[in-house]
């Protein structure tokens, strides 16, 4: 399944079913390394060293996105609410955009909803909706590629007895 995103006035809502439990999805949304792996979607990259996370209400979450033409844009968000592993709410102070990330258990996976409110006019486009859907699809690929082994870590050397 791929993500789907819908625009409604100054709101954008995206949904994606993920084949990972809420705890793993939460970790992906709150770990700098994971954020760098998926946040750019198919339209940008995120340098791993650019991501900072201060996971608490009032804490900041920052990252750089690098477009294919090399332009870099610094994004800064402030956490409004942090309810592990169910909901993250953060604002982008420059635009007033509010994003709510909701995780609900769904069988052996997670139903993810990203609801953006107060979209500035420049983001009320099909391109923005497609970009958000691409980020959620990149998250799904990251979770799939980063899946823990069913057998445990058999390559870890054991101590001699």
C-alpha positions in Angstrom: 0.0 0.0 0.0 1.2 3.5 -0.7 0.4 6.6 1.2 -2.5 8.8 0.2 -2.8 12.5 0.9 -5.8 14.8 0.5 -6.1 18.6 0.6 -9.0 20.3 2.3 -8.6 24.1 2.3 -5.7 24.9 4.5 -5.3 21.3 5.7 -3.5 18.3 4.3 -4.2 14.8 5.6 -2.1 11.8 4.7 -2.6 8.1 5.7 -0.3 5.1 5.4 -0.5 1.6 6.8 2.9 0.5 8.0 4.2 -3.1 8.6 5.8 -2.1 11.9 4.3 -1.7 15.4 3.7 1.8 16.9 6.8 1.6 19.0 9.1 1.2 15.9 7.2 3.9 14.0 7.5 6.2 17.0 11.2 5.5 17.2 11.6 6.4 13.5 9.8 9.8 14.0 11.9 10.6 17.1 15.4 9.3 16.2 17.7 11.7 14.3 19.2 8.9 12.2 15.8 7.6 11.2 14.4 11.0 10.4 17.4 11.7 8.1 16.7 8.3 6.4 13.1 9.1 5.4 12.2 12.8 5.8 13.3 13.9 2.3 10.9 11.4 0.6 11.7 11.2 -3.1 12.3 14.9 -3.5 15.2 15.8 -1.2 17.9 14.4 1.1 18.5 15.1 4.8 22.1 15.2 5.9 22.2 13.0 9.0 24.2 15.5 11.1 21.6 18.2 10.5 18.9 16.6 12.5 18.3 17.5 16.2 15.5 16.3 18.4 14.6 17.7 21.9 11.6 15.5 22.5 9.5 17.4 25.0 6.8 20.0 24.8 8.6 23.2 23.9 11.6 21.3 22.6 12.9 21.8 19.1 13.2 19.5 16.1 15.4 20.8 13.3 16.8 19.4 10.1 18.2 20.5 6.7 16.6 19.4 3.4 18.8 19.3 0.3 17.0 19.6 -3.0 18.4 17.8 -6.1 19.8 21.2 -7.4 21.9 21.5 -4.2 19.8 24.1 -2.4 19.5 23.5 1.3 16.6 24.6 3.5 16.7 24.6 7.3 13.4 23.5 8.9 12.6 24.2 12.5 9.7 22.8 14.5 8.6 23.1 18.1 6.9 20.2 19.9 3.5 21.1 21.3 2.6 17.7 22.6 4.5 14.4 23.0 2.4 11.3 23.9 4.6 8.2 23.2 3.9 6.1 21.2 0.6 7.5 20.0 0.8 11.2 19.0 3.3 13.9 18.2 2.2 17.5 17.6 4.6 20.1 16.4 4.5 23.6 14.9 6.6 25.4 12.4 7.0 28.8 13.9 7.9 30.6 10.6 4.7 29.6 8.8 2.4 28.7 11.7 1.9 25.2 10.2 0.8 22.6 12.8 1.5 18.9 12.2 -0.2 16.1 14.2 1.3 12.6 13.8 -1.1 9.9 15.1 -0.1 6.2 15.4 -2.8 3.5 15.9 -2.1 -0.2 16.3 -3.6 -2.1 13.2 -3.1 -5.8 13.5 0.6 -6.4 13.5 1.3 -3.0 12.1 0.4 0.7 12.5 -2.1 3.0 10.9 -0.3 6.4 10.5 -2.1 9.7 10.0 -0.3 13.0 9.4 -2.7 16.0 9.7 -1.2 19.4 8.8 -3.3 22.5 9.6 -2.8 26.1 8.8 -1.0 25.4 5.6 0.5 28.5 4.1 -0.8 29.2 0.5 2.5 28.0 -1.0 1.8 24.5 0.4 -1.8 24.2 -0.7 -0.8 22.3 -3.8 -0.9 18.8 -5.3 2.9 18.9 -5.2 2.9 19.4 -1.4 0.4 16.5 -1.0 2.5 14.3 -3.3 5.6 15.3 -1.3 4.0 14.3 2.1 2.8 11.0 0.6 6.4 10.4 -0.7 7.8 11.0 2.8 5.4 8.4 4.3 6.3 5.9 1.6 10.0 6.5 2.3 9.2 5.9 6.0 7.6 2.6 5.1 10.7 1.6 3.1 13.0 2.7 5.9 11.1 0.6 8.4 11.2 -2.4 6.0 14.9 -2.0 5.4 15.7 -1.5 9.1 13.6 -4.4 10.3 15.0 -6.3 13.3 16.1 -9.8 12.6 13.6 -12.6 13.6 16.5 -14.8 14.7 18.3 -12.1 16.8 21.8 -10.9 16.1 23.6 -14.1 15.2 26.7 -12.3 14.0 27.6 -11.0 17.5 30.6 -12.9 18.8 30.0 -14.7 22.1 32.3 -14.7 25.0 34.3 -17.9 25.6 33.0 -20.0 28.4 
